[in-house]
């Protein structure tokens, strides 16, 4: 059953100023959680906080700056958080960038792989001590149906040997899924009670569908309103993964409708052969090497 009482729980949501992250922040704050809304753009983040407080003036929500495309920002966020909080009950790795023109992060990673996967990998690792010390804690990482048919091209992670935006988006979302599963495997191997769960929103009408740095064009929004489910529905798998008490860790949650594009949350089976142990182990090692963040699980 879903846990409706989150009083005393501390939650981090990346990319919480819009879309799925914003909807999750709103609901979890309604349930009594203290929600840290991590956002790159502080102005947009404050607008999101104000919108939540208008509906619920008792909401415990606050804004902290985080740019997942900059490992210095990731470290600064982790240091600021750990200096103020002694627990982390729920971490939702939600933020993402989708099909931008070719670009790189501050550290020279391809933008989608660097932001969607490596930034979250580093952040989760840096906050691991707090997660381990918080009873009943969990990590929820958002993947996508775009993981289907995707591959991790270890010989071209930075896109220097060719770049196709959708291919690299699929790679980043596959990395999210493999990270979530491997993290849970390692938690269980080392007797750590924290659990890791992956989820995806189906195809939701959010600002993830941006053309470069601009907002989604009006004509695209009209098309999306017809074919995609609203963010209020797209957030349900995230909320299920975050609060369903029967989950044991390692699950993948998505909409139950046709093609898993729309619907109510349900435990889903990823595409066949996705959980390749060799790929998962190599991705983990490469991620530690690229970010310099080592997971101390002992």
PASEBA-1860 file (N, C-alpha, C; in nm, 3 decimals):
! residues 298
1> XXXXXXXX> 0.084/-0.120/0.000/0.000/0.000/0.000/0.088/0.124/0.000 ~ 0.032/0.233/-0.054/0.105/0.358/-0.059/0.111/0.421/0.079 ~ 0.228/0.474/0.113/0.247/0.541/0.240/0.197/0.684/0.229 ~ 0.086/0.714/0.299/0.027/0.848/0.291/0.081/0.943/0.398 ~ 0.157/0.892/0.492/0.209/0.976/0.600/0.360/0.987/0.587 ~ 0.406/1.102/0.541/0.549/1.123/0.523/0.603/1.229/0.620 ~ 0.531/1.249/0.728/0.577/1.343/0.830/0.715/1.303/0.879 ~ 0.805/1.401/0.887/0.939/1.374/0.937/1.035/1.319/0.833
9> XXXXXXXX> 0.987/1.296/0.710/1.071/1.243/0.604/1.136/1.358/0.525 ~ 1.261/1.337/0.488/1.334/1.436/0.409/1.354/1.381/0.269 ~ 1.317/1.462/0.170/1.315/1.418/0.030/1.394/1.516/-0.056 ~ 1.473/1.463/-0.148/1.536/1.543/-0.252/1.475/1.504/-0.386 ~ 1.436/1.603/-0.465/1.389/1.579/-0.601/1.469/1.666/-0.696 ~ 1.541/1.605/-0.788/1.614/1.684/-0.887/1.519/1.724/-1.000 ~ 1.544/1.842/-1.055/1.457/1.892/-1.161/1.316/1.913/-1.114 ~ 1.301/1.970/-0.995/1.169/1.978/-0.932/1.091/2.103/-0.969
17> XXXXXXXX> 1.145/2.186/-1.056/1.076/2.312/-1.085/0.968/2.298/-1.191 ~ 0.962/2.181/-1.261/0.858/2.166/-1.364/0.829/2.018/-1.386 ~ 0.721/1.992/-1.461/0.690/1.857/-1.505/0.671/1.756/-1.393 ~ 0.727/1.637/-1.415/0.713/1.527/-1.319/0.769/1.564/-1.183 ~ 0.886/1.629/-1.182/0.948/1.667/-1.055/0.863/1.761/-0.973 ~ 0.801/1.858/-1.040/0.714/1.953/-0.972/0.591/1.884/-0.915 ~ 0.528/1.798/-0.995/0.409/1.726/-0.948/0.444/1.637/-0.829 ~ 0.560/1.573/-0.833/0.602/1.487/-0.722/0.626/1.570/-0.596
25> XXXXXXXX> 0.690/1.684/-0.612/0.716/1.772/-0.497/0.586/1.816/-0.432 ~ 0.490/1.851/-0.515/0.360/1.899/-0.464/0.290/1.791/-0.382 ~ 0.286/1.669/-0.436/0.215/1.561/-0.367/0.289/1.518/-0.240 ~ 0.420/1.502/-0.248/0.496/1.456/-0.132/0.492/1.560/-0.020 ~ 0.490/1.688/-0.056/0.476/1.793/0.046/0.339/1.787/0.111 ~ 0.236/1.756/0.031/0.101/1.740/0.086/0.095/1.629/0.189 ~ 0.179/1.526/0.169/0.183/1.411/0.262/0.270/1.438/0.383 ~ 0.327/1.558/0.392/0.400/1.596/0.512/0.551/1.591/0.501
33> XXXXXXXX> 0.604/1.551/0.386/0.749/1.543/0.371/0.812/1.682/0.363 ~ 0.936/1.689/0.407/1.018/1.810/0.387/1.090/1.790/0.254 ~ 1.049/1.866/0.152/1.096/1.844/0.016/1.201/1.947/-0.023 ~ 1.319/1.899/-0.060/1.423/1.984/-0.113/1.410/1.979/-0.265 ~ 1.375/2.091/-0.323/1.357/2.099/-0.467/1.489/2.146/-0.528 ~ 1.560/2.052/-0.590/1.689/2.083/-0.651/1.666/2.128/-0.794 ~ 1.714/2.247/-0.827/1.689/2.303/-0.960/1.811/2.382/-1.006 ~ 1.832/2.381/-1.137/1.944/2.457/-1.195/1.911/2.605/-1.199
41> XXXXXXXX> 1.789/2.637/-1.241/1.746/2.775/-1.255/1.672/2.818/-1.129 ~ 1.733/2.903/-1.050/1.676/2.941/-0.921/1.549/3.025/-0.936 ~ 1.542/3.103/-1.041/1.422/3.185/-1.063/1.301/3.095/-1.091 ~ 1.319/2.997/-1.179/1.211/2.904/-1.209/1.180/2.817/-1.086 ~ 1.283/2.784/-1.013/1.263/2.705/-0.891/1.179/2.779/-0.789 ~ 1.205/2.909/-0.773/1.128/2.989/-0.677/0.983/3.004/-0.722 ~ 0.963/3.016/-0.853/0.826/3.023/-0.906/0.750/2.894/-0.872 ~ 0.819/2.779/-0.883/0.757/2.651/-0.851/0.724/2.641/-0.702
49> XXXXXXXX> 0.815/2.688/-0.617/0.790/2.688/-0.472/0.668/2.773/-0.440 ~ 0.661/2.891/-0.501/0.549/2.981/-0.476/0.417/2.916/-0.517 ~ 0.419/2.844/-0.629/0.298/2.778/-0.677/0.251/2.671/-0.579 ~ 0.345/2.599/-0.519/0.309/2.497/-0.420/0.253/2.562/-0.294 ~ 0.317/2.669/-0.250/0.275/2.736/-0.126/0.139/2.803/-0.140 ~ 0.105/2.846/-0.260/-0.028/2.905/-0.283/-0.136/2.801/-0.255 ~ -0.111/2.676/-0.297/-0.208/2.568/-0.276/-0.200/2.511/-0.135 ~ -0.083/2.515/-0.075/-0.061/2.452/0.056/0.040/2.534/0.135
57> XXXXXXXX> -0.011/2.628/0.214/0.081/2.717/0.284/0.155/2.650/0.399 ~ 0.119/2.526/0.429/0.191/2.450/0.532/0.300/2.362/0.473 ~ 0.315/2.365/0.340/0.413/2.278/0.275/0.555/2.311/0.320 ~ 0.630/2.205/0.349/0.771/2.222/0.383/0.852/2.199/0.256 ~ 0.870/2.305/0.180/0.945/2.297/0.054/1.052/2.405/0.055 ~ 1.169/2.370/0.005/1.273/2.469/-0.008/1.357/2.440/-0.131 ~ 1.423/2.544/-0.178/1.497/2.538/-0.303/1.647/2.531/-0.276 ~ 1.714/2.442/-0.349/1.859/2.438/-0.347/1.909/2.426/-0.491
65> XXXXXXXX> 2.016/2.497/-0.521/2.066/2.498/-0.658/2.148/2.373/-0.689 ~ 2.122/2.319/-0.807/2.194/2.200/-0.852/2.198/2.200/-1.004 ~ 2.319/2.195/-1.059/2.337/2.180/-1.203/2.405/2.045/-1.224 ~ 2.329/1.948/-1.273/2.381/1.813/-1.291/2.482/1.804/-1.405 ~ 2.492/1.909/-1.485/2.591/1.914/-1.593/2.722/1.976/-1.547 ~ 2.739/1.986/-1.415/2.860/2.046/-1.357/2.892/1.973/-1.227 ~ 2.996/1.890/-1.228/3.026/1.810/-1.108/3.064/1.896/-0.988 ~ 3.117/2.016/-1.013/3.144/2.106/-0.901/3.014/2.147/-0.833
73> XXXXXXXX> 2.910/2.170/-0.913/2.779/2.203/-0.858/2.720/2.085/-0.782 ~ 2.738/1.964/-0.835/2.689/1.843/-0.768/2.756/1.828/-0.632 ~ 2.886/1.848/-0.628/2.959/1.837/-0.500/2.917/1.947/-0.402 ~ 2.897/2.068/-0.456/2.856/2.179/-0.369/2.718/2.152/-0.310 ~ 2.628/2.098/-0.390/2.494/2.064/-0.339/2.504/1.959/-0.230 ~ 2.582/1.853/-0.256/2.595/1.745/-0.157/2.656/1.796/-0.027 ~ 2.755/1.881/-0.038/2.818/1.938/0.083/2.720/2.025/0.159 ~ 2.645/2.108/0.086/2.547/2.197/0.152/2.438/2.115/0.220
81> XXXXXXXX> 2.393/2.010/0.154/2.287/1.928/0.211/2.334/1.855/0.336 ~ 2.449/1.791/0.327/2.499/1.713/0.442/2.538/1.801/0.560 ~ 2.567/1.927/0.534/2.599/2.018/0.644/2.476/2.059/0.723 ~ 2.359/2.043/0.662/2.234/2.087/0.725/2.145/1.974/0.772 ~ 2.153/1.858/0.705/2.060/1.749/0.734/2.134/1.624/0.780 ~ 2.072/1.552/0.872/2.132/1.428/0.920/2.056/1.305/0.873 ~ 1.962/1.325/0.780/1.891/1.211/0.723/1.847/1.243/0.580 ~ 1.833/1.137/0.501/1.780/1.148/0.365/1.698/1.023/0.341
89> XXXXXXXX> 1.566/1.040/0.346/1.476/0.925/0.338/1.442/0.886/0.195 ~ 1.439/0.984/0.107/1.398/0.956/-0.030/1.471/1.049/-0.125 ~ 1.535/0.987/-0.224/1.604/1.063/-0.326/1.544/1.028/-0.461 ~ 1.493/1.128/-0.530/1.430/1.105/-0.660/1.516/1.169/-0.768 ~ 1.584/1.084/-0.844/1.670/1.128/-0.954/1.583/1.149/-1.077 ~ 1.527/1.267/-1.087/1.424/1.296/-1.187/1.471/1.383/-1.303 ~ 1.560/1.477/-1.278/1.595/1.577/-1.379/1.650/1.512/-1.504 ~ 1.622/1.575/-1.617/1.675/1.522/-1.742/1.669/1.622/-1.854
97> XXXXXXXX> 1.754/1.599/-1.952/1.752/1.677/-2.075/1.729/1.579/-2.189 ~ 1.650/1.620/-2.288/1.612/1.528/-2.394/1.637/1.587/-2.532 ~ 1.704/1.512/-2.615/1.735/1.539/-2.757/1.778/1.683/-2.785 ~ 1.876/1.735/-2.711/1.930/1.866/-2.746/2.028/1.853/-2.862 ~ 2.066/1.965/-2.924/2.179/1.961/-3.017/2.304/1.912/-2.944 ~ 2.403/1.867/-3.019/2.524/1.815/-2.955/2.586/1.920/-2.865 ~ 2.615/1.880/-2.744/2.678/1.969/-2.648/2.746/1.889/-2.540 ~ 2.824/1.958/-2.458/2.897/1.891/-2.351/2.871/1.959/-2.216
105> XXXXXXXX> 2.889/1.883/-2.111/2.877/1.937/-1.976/3.004/2.015/-1.942 ~ 3.004/2.078/-1.826/3.121/2.154/-1.782/3.245/2.065/-1.774 ~ 3.223/1.936/-1.752/3.335/1.843/-1.735/3.370/1.768/-1.864 ~ 3.305/1.805/-1.974/3.339/1.748/-2.103/3.264/1.621/-2.141 ~ 3.160/1.587/-2.067/3.078/1.471/-2.102/2.971/1.512/-2.202 ~ 2.929/1.417/-2.287/2.813/1.443/-2.373/2.697/1.484/-2.285 ~ 2.623/1.586/-2.327/2.528/1.653/-2.239/2.422/1.560/-2.178 ~ 2.364/1.472/-2.259/2.257/1.386/-2.207/2.310/1.279/-2.112
113> XXXXXXXX> 2.416/1.211/-2.152/2.476/1.108/-2.065/2.531/1.173/-1.938 ~ 2.593/1.290/-1.955/2.652/1.359/-1.840/2.549/1.409/-1.741 ~ 2.441/1.468/-1.792/2.338/1.523/-1.703/2.247/1.415/-1.648 ~ 2.193/1.332/-1.738/2.090/1.235/-1.699/2.147/1.123/-1.614 ~ 2.265/1.075/-1.649/2.323/0.961/-1.576/2.437/1.002/-1.482 ~ 2.545/1.056/-1.535/2.664/1.078/-1.452/2.639/1.177/-1.338 ~ 2.562/1.281/-1.364/2.530/1.376/-1.257/2.456/1.310/-1.143 ~ 2.357/1.227/-1.177/2.281/1.156/-1.073/2.365/1.048/-1.006
121> XXXXXXXX> 2.449/0.981/-1.083/2.539/0.880/-1.025/2.627/0.944/-0.918 ~ 2.686/1.058/-0.952/2.773/1.128/-0.859/2.696/1.177/-0.736 ~ 2.580/1.236/-0.759/2.502/1.291/-0.648/2.460/1.181/-0.550 ~ 2.411/1.069/-0.603/2.368/0.959/-0.517/2.486/0.905/-0.438 ~ 2.602/0.891/-0.502/2.720/0.842/-0.432/2.765/0.935/-0.321 ~ 2.761/1.064/-0.346/2.803/1.162/-0.245/2.707/1.167/-0.126 ~ 2.581/1.134/-0.150/2.481/1.136/-0.042/2.459/0.997/0.019 ~ 2.536/0.900/-0.026/2.520/0.762/0.020/2.529/0.746/0.172
129> XXXXXXXX> 2.623/0.813/0.241/2.628/0.797/0.388/2.496/0.832/0.457 ~ 2.430/0.938/0.412/2.302/0.976/0.472/2.193/0.875/0.438 ~ 2.192/0.826/0.316/2.094/0.724/0.278/2.110/0.599/0.362 ~ 2.233/0.555/0.380/2.260/0.433/0.458/2.217/0.448/0.603 ~ 2.226/0.570/0.655/2.194/0.593/0.797/2.046/0.624/0.820 ~ 1.966/0.631/0.713/1.824/0.666/0.726/1.739/0.540/0.709 ~ 1.671/0.500/0.814/1.590/0.378/0.812/1.480/0.386/0.706 ~ 1.472/0.282/0.624/1.367/0.276/0.524/1.389/0.366/0.404
137> XXXXXXXX> 1.512/0.410/0.383/1.539/0.503/0.273/1.534/0.434/0.139 ~ 1.512/0.513/0.036/1.511/0.457/-0.100/1.556/0.562/-0.202 ~ 1.608/0.510/-0.312/1.649/0.593/-0.426/1.558/0.557/-0.543 ~ 1.497/0.657/-0.604/1.411/0.636/-0.720/1.476/0.707/-0.839 ~ 1.503/0.633/-0.944/1.569/0.691/-1.062/1.478/0.677/-1.183 ~ 1.457/0.789/-1.254/1.367/0.788/-1.369/1.439/0.745/-1.496 ~ 1.384/0.642/-1.558/1.431/0.597/-1.688/1.326/0.637/-1.792 ~ 1.312/0.562/-1.898/1.220/0.596/-2.006/1.198/0.474/-2.094
145> XXXXXXXX> 1.084/0.473/-2.164/1.065/0.367/-2.263/1.167/0.378/-2.375 ~ 1.238/0.490/-2.380/1.345/0.507/-2.480/1.464/0.415/-2.453 ~ 1.463/0.345/-2.337/1.572/0.249/-2.313/1.562/0.129/-2.406 ~ 1.441/0.107/-2.459/1.418/-0.008/-2.546/1.498/0.007/-2.675 ~ 1.579/-0.090/-2.703/1.660/-0.086/-2.824/1.788/-0.004/-2.810 ~ 1.808/0.056/-2.694/1.928/0.138/-2.674/2.047/0.051/-2.633 ~ 2.165/0.104/-2.654/2.290/0.039/-2.616/2.382/0.140/-2.551 ~ 2.469/0.093/-2.463/2.572/0.178/-2.407/2.695/0.164/-2.497
153> XXXXXXXX> 2.728/0.268/-2.571/2.843/0.265/-2.660/2.965/0.318/-2.585 ~ 3.037/0.228/-2.519/3.149/0.269/-2.437/3.263/0.331/-2.519 ~ 3.263/0.308/-2.649/3.368/0.364/-2.735/3.334/0.503/-2.788 ~ 3.215/0.552/-2.755/3.175/0.684/-2.803/3.083/0.754/-2.704 ~ 3.114/0.745/-2.576/3.027/0.804/-2.474/3.020/0.956/-2.487 ~ 3.126/1.018/-2.537/3.126/1.165/-2.547/3.072/1.216/-2.680 ~ 3.033/1.125/-2.770/2.975/1.166/-2.897/3.075/1.220/-2.997 ~ 3.203/1.210/-2.968/3.305/1.265/-3.058/3.316/1.187/-3.188
161> XXXXXXXX> 3.267/1.062/-3.190/3.273/0.979/-3.311/3.139/0.975/-3.383 ~ 3.055/1.071/-3.354/2.923/1.076/-3.416/2.814/1.092/-3.311 ~ 2.715/1.174/-3.344/2.610/1.205/-3.246/2.473/1.208/-3.312 ~ 2.382/1.131/-3.257/2.240/1.139/-3.293/2.164/1.160/-3.164 ~ 2.089/1.267/-3.157/2.028/1.310/-3.031/1.942/1.202/-2.967 ~ 1.853/1.139/-3.043/1.763/1.040/-2.985/1.838/0.915/-2.942 ~ 1.938/0.875/-3.019/2.019/0.759/-2.983/2.090/0.782/-2.850 ~ 2.142/0.901/-2.832/2.215/0.932/-2.709/2.119/0.952/-2.591
169> XXXXXXXX> 1.997/0.999/-2.621/1.897/1.005/-2.514/1.864/0.864/-2.466 ~ 1.840/0.772/-2.560/1.812/0.634/-2.522/1.926/0.573/-2.441 ~ 2.048/0.603/-2.481/2.164/0.554/-2.406/2.163/0.606/-2.262 ~ 2.132/0.733/-2.245/2.132/0.791/-2.110/2.021/0.730/-2.024 ~ 1.906/0.702/-2.085/1.795/0.645/-2.009/1.818/0.496/-1.979 ~ 1.888/0.426/-2.069/1.930/0.289/-2.039/2.029/0.292/-1.923 ~ 2.119/0.387/-1.924/2.215/0.400/-1.814/2.143/0.424/-1.682 ~ 2.038/0.507/-1.682/1.958/0.528/-1.561/1.900/0.398/-1.508
177> XXXXXXXX> 1.846/0.318/-1.600/1.783/0.192/-1.561/1.886/0.094/-1.506 ~ 1.999/0.082/-1.575/2.103/-0.011/-1.529/2.164/0.034/-1.397 ~ 2.180/0.165/-1.381/2.231/0.217/-1.254/2.137/0.183/-1.139 ~ 2.007/0.204/-1.159/1.909/0.176/-1.053/1.914/0.030/-1.012 ~ 1.922/-0.059/-1.109/1.925/-0.203/-1.080/2.056/-0.244/-1.014 ~ 2.167/-0.196/-1.067/2.297/-0.232/-1.011/2.313/-0.176/-0.871 ~ 2.261/-0.056/-0.848/2.267/0.002/-0.713/2.193/-0.086/-0.614 ~ 2.075/-0.133/-0.653/1.999/-0.220/-0.563/2.072/-0.351/-0.541
185> XXXXXXXX> 2.130/-0.407/-0.647/2.208/-0.530/-0.632/2.320/-0.512/-0.531 ~ 2.388/-0.400/-0.538/2.501/-0.374/-0.448/2.455/-0.347/-0.306 ~ 2.341/-0.279/-0.292/2.284/-0.261/-0.158/2.260/-0.398/-0.093 ~ 2.196/-0.487/-0.166/2.162/-0.618/-0.111/2.288/-0.701/-0.084 ~ 2.385/-0.693/-0.173/2.510/-0.767/-0.156/2.583/-0.728/-0.028 ~ 2.575/-0.600/0.008/2.646/-0.550/0.125/2.555/-0.536/0.248 ~ 2.433/-0.588/0.239/2.344/-0.586/0.355/2.293/-0.448/0.392 ~ 2.291/-0.358/0.295/2.240/-0.223/0.319/2.089/-0.223/0.298
193> XXXXXXXX> 2.016/-0.166/0.391/1.870/-0.172/0.388/1.806/-0.074/0.290 ~ 1.880/0.027/0.246/1.828/0.119/0.145/1.792/0.040/0.020 ~ 1.685/0.079/-0.048/1.648/0.012/-0.173/1.653/0.111/-0.288 ~ 1.674/0.057/-0.407/1.679/0.138/-0.530/1.575/0.086/-0.627 ~ 1.497/0.178/-0.685/1.388/0.143/-0.774/1.394/0.233/-0.897 ~ 1.369/0.176/-1.014/1.359/0.255/-1.136/1.212/0.275/-1.172 ~ 1.184/0.382/-1.242/1.048/0.404/-1.291/1.054/0.488/-1.418 ~ 0.942/0.498/-1.485/0.933/0.588/-1.600/0.790/0.639/-1.611
201> XXXXXXXX> 0.772/0.757/-1.671/0.640/0.820/-1.673/0.555/0.786/-1.794 ~ 0.600/0.692/-1.878/0.532/0.675/-2.006/0.570/0.791/-2.096 ~ 0.477/0.837/-2.174/0.502/0.956/-2.256/0.417/1.068/-2.199 ~ 0.482/1.162/-2.133/0.410/1.266/-2.061/0.437/1.403/-2.123 ~ 0.340/1.488/-2.109/0.346/1.623/-2.162/0.420/1.713/-2.063 ~ 0.553/1.720/-2.077/0.632/1.802/-1.985/0.731/1.884/-2.067 ~ 0.801/1.973/-1.998/0.901/2.058/-2.064/1.028/1.982/-2.099 ~ 1.029/1.851/-2.076/1.144/1.772/-2.120/1.158/1.781/-2.271
209> XXXXXXXX> 1.044/1.796/-2.340/1.045/1.807/-2.486/1.075/1.952/-2.526 ~ 1.200/1.990/-2.508/1.240/2.126/-2.545/1.324/2.122/-2.672 ~ 1.316/2.226/-2.748/1.399/2.240/-2.866/1.523/2.320/-2.825 ~ 1.629/2.250/-2.794/1.747/2.318/-2.743/1.718/2.376/-2.606 ~ 1.742/2.507/-2.592/1.720/2.572/-2.463/1.586/2.645/-2.457 ~ 1.510/2.641/-2.566/1.382/2.712/-2.570/1.269/2.624/-2.518 ~ 1.158/2.687/-2.489/1.041/2.614/-2.442/0.980/2.534/-2.558 ~ 0.897/2.435/-2.523/0.829/2.356/-2.626/0.740/2.447/-2.710
217> XXXXXXXX> 0.753/2.441/-2.844/0.669/2.525/-2.930/0.520/2.494/-2.911 ~ 0.436/2.593/-2.939/0.292/2.578/-2.920/0.232/2.464/-2.999 ~ 0.276/2.447/-3.125/0.218/2.341/-3.207/0.251/2.203/-3.150 ~ 0.374/2.192/-3.091/0.412/2.064/-3.030/0.328/2.037/-2.905 ~ 0.300/2.142/-2.830/0.218/2.126/-2.709/0.078/2.076/-2.746 ~ 0.022/2.128/-2.855/-0.112/2.085/-2.896/-0.112/1.937/-2.935 ~ -0.009/1.895/-3.008/0.002/1.754/-3.046/0.018/1.667/-2.922 ~ 0.101/1.714/-2.830/0.129/1.636/-2.708/0.005/1.622/-2.622
225> XXXXXXXX> -0.078/1.726/-2.620/-0.201/1.719/-2.541/-0.294/1.610/-2.592 ~ -0.287/1.580/-2.720/-0.372/1.478/-2.778/-0.319/1.338/-2.748 ~ -0.190/1.319/-2.766/-0.134/1.184/-2.764/-0.068/1.145/-2.631 ~ -0.026/1.241/-2.551/0.048/1.212/-2.429/-0.037/1.238/-2.306 ~ -0.003/1.172/-2.197/-0.078/1.196/-2.074/-0.019/1.316/-2.000 ~ -0.102/1.385/-1.923/-0.052/1.502/-1.850/0.046/1.463/-1.741 ~ 0.124/1.561/-1.696/0.225/1.534/-1.593/0.161/1.480/-1.465 ~ 0.034/1.518/-1.439/-0.033/1.470/-1.318/-0.052/1.318/-1.321
233> XXXXXXXX> -0.063/1.261/-1.442/-0.069/1.114/-1.456/0.072/1.057/-1.468 ~ 0.158/1.127/-1.540/0.294/1.079/-1.559/0.372/1.065/-1.430 ~ 0.331/1.140/-1.327/0.403/1.135/-1.199/0.366/1.012/-1.117 ~ 0.257/0.943/-1.151/0.209/0.834/-1.067/0.311/0.720/-1.050 ~ 0.383/0.678/-1.155/0.485/0.576/-1.133/0.595/0.622/-1.036 ~ 0.630/0.749/-1.044/0.731/0.803/-0.951/0.680/0.796/-0.807 ~ 0.556/0.837/-0.786/0.498/0.835/-0.651/0.484/0.692/-0.600 ~ 0.447/0.601/-0.689/0.436/0.460/-0.650/0.573/0.406/-0.610
241> XXXXXXXX> 0.673/0.434/-0.693/0.810/0.387/-0.661/0.861/0.449/-0.531 ~ 0.817/0.572/-0.504/0.866/0.644/-0.387/0.798/0.603/-0.257 ~ 0.673/0.555/-0.265/0.596/0.538/-0.142/0.530/0.401/-0.124 ~ 0.531/0.316/-0.227/0.466/0.185/-0.214/0.547/0.097/-0.119 ~ 0.484/0.058/-0.010/0.556/-0.011/0.098/0.591/-0.156/0.066 ~ 0.524/-0.216/-0.033/0.551/-0.356/-0.065/0.674/-0.375/-0.154 ~ 0.726/-0.267/-0.210/0.842/-0.279/-0.299/0.965/-0.323/-0.221 ~ 1.041/-0.412/-0.283/1.158/-0.470/-0.217/1.290/-0.414/-0.270
249> XXXXXXXX> 1.283/-0.337/-0.377/1.404/-0.287/-0.441/1.433/-0.364/-0.568 ~ 1.481/-0.295/-0.670/1.513/-0.358/-0.796/1.399/-0.358/-0.897 ~ 1.280/-0.311/-0.856/1.166/-0.311/-0.947/1.178/-0.197/-1.050 ~ 1.097/-0.210/-1.154/1.086/-0.108/-1.259/0.938/-0.078/-1.274 ~ 0.899/0.044/-1.246/0.758/0.083/-1.240/0.725/0.175/-1.357 ~ 0.613/0.146/-1.423/0.569/0.232/-1.533/0.418/0.225/-1.552 ~ 0.363/0.302/-1.644/0.219/0.296/-1.670/0.178/0.160/-1.726 ~ 0.055/0.119/-1.696/0.010/-0.016/-1.734/-0.065/-0.020/-1.867
257> XXXXXXXX> -0.073/0.093/-1.936/-0.148/0.097/-2.062/-0.069/0.041/-2.181 ~ -0.128/0.050/-2.296/-0.068/-0.004/-2.418/0.069/0.057/-2.443 ~ 0.168/-0.031/-2.461/0.303/0.016/-2.485/0.365/0.086/-2.366 ~ 0.297/0.081/-2.252/0.341/0.149/-2.129/0.355/0.300/-2.149 ~ 0.274/0.352/-2.240/0.280/0.496/-2.267/0.193/0.577/-2.172 ~ 0.079/0.520/-2.134/-0.016/0.587/-2.046/-0.069/0.487/-1.944 ~ -0.138/0.540/-1.843/-0.207/0.451/-1.752/-0.166/0.465/-1.607 ~ -0.210/0.369/-1.527/-0.181/0.368/-1.385/-0.052/0.291/-1.358
265> XXXXXXXX> 0.015/0.321/-1.247/0.145/0.258/-1.222/0.135/0.108/-1.194 ~ 0.232/0.035/-1.247/0.240/-0.109/-1.225/0.386/-0.151/-1.240 ~ 0.420/-0.263/-1.179/0.556/-0.316/-1.196/0.569/-0.372/-1.336 ~ 0.673/-0.331/-1.403/0.691/-0.360/-1.545/0.818/-0.442/-1.566 ~ 0.821/-0.519/-1.672/0.941/-0.593/-1.708/1.014/-0.515/-1.817 ~ 1.142/-0.481/-1.795/1.216/-0.409/-1.899/1.233/-0.494/-2.024 ~ 1.282/-0.432/-2.128/1.306/-0.503/-2.253/1.398/-0.624/-2.228 ~ 1.379/-0.733/-2.302/1.459/-0.854/-2.281/1.609/-0.827/-2.294
273> XXXXXXXX> 1.686/-0.887/-2.203/1.831/-0.875/-2.210/1.888/-0.745/-2.159 ~ 1.802/-0.657/-2.105/1.850/-0.527/-2.060/1.951/-0.540/-1.945 ~ 1.918/-0.624/-1.848/2.005/-0.635/-1.730/2.123/-0.729/-1.758 ~ 2.214/-0.682/-1.841/2.335/-0.756/-1.875/2.441/-0.727/-1.769 ~ 2.482/-0.830/-1.695/2.572/-0.809/-1.581/2.705/-0.747/-1.622 ~ 2.758/-0.788/-1.736/2.885/-0.732/-1.782/2.872/-0.583/-1.811 ~ 2.764/-0.547/-1.880/2.740/-0.406/-1.912/2.718/-0.324/-1.786 ~ 2.641/-0.379/-1.692/2.612/-0.307/-1.569/2.738/-0.282/-1.488
281> XXXXXXXX> 2.822/-0.382/-1.479/2.947/-0.370/-1.404/3.041/-0.269/-1.471 ~ 3.050/-0.277/-1.603/3.138/-0.184/-1.675/3.087/-0.042/-1.664 ~ 2.955/-0.023/-1.676/2.897/0.111/-1.663/2.928/0.170/-1.526 ~ 2.916/0.087/-1.424/2.945/0.133/-1.287/3.090/0.179/-1.275 ~ 3.181/0.096/-1.326/3.325/0.128/-1.316/3.359/0.253/-1.396 ~ 3.303/0.265/-1.516/3.327/0.383/-1.599/3.270/0.508/-1.531 ~ 3.154/0.494/-1.469/3.090/0.608/-1.403/3.172/0.655/-1.283 ~ 3.223/0.561/-1.205/3.310/0.600/-1.093/3.436/0.668/-1.144
289> XXXXXXXX> 3.492/0.616/-1.253/3.615/0.672/-1.309/3.592/0.813/-1.362 ~ 3.483/0.832/-1.437/3.458/0.962/-1.498/3.421/1.069/-1.396 ~ 3.344/1.031/-1.294/3.298/1.131/-1.195/3.394/1.147/-1.078 ~ 3.478/1.046/-1.055/3.564/1.049/-0.937/3.490/1.021/-0.808 ~ 3.366/0.975/-0.819/3.286/0.943/-0.699/3.286/0.792/-0.682 ~ 3.341/0.746/-0.571/3.349/0.604/-0.539/3.244/0.569/-0.435 ~ 3.168/0.464/-0.461/3.066/0.422/-0.367/3.127/0.333/-0.259 ~ 3.125/0.382/-0.136/3.177/0.305/-0.023/3.061/0.231/0.042
297> XX> 3.042/0.106/0.002/2.926/0.029/0.045/2.956/-0.063/0.163 ~ 3.079/-0.073/0.203/3.112/-0.160/0.317/3.078/-0.096/0.450
END
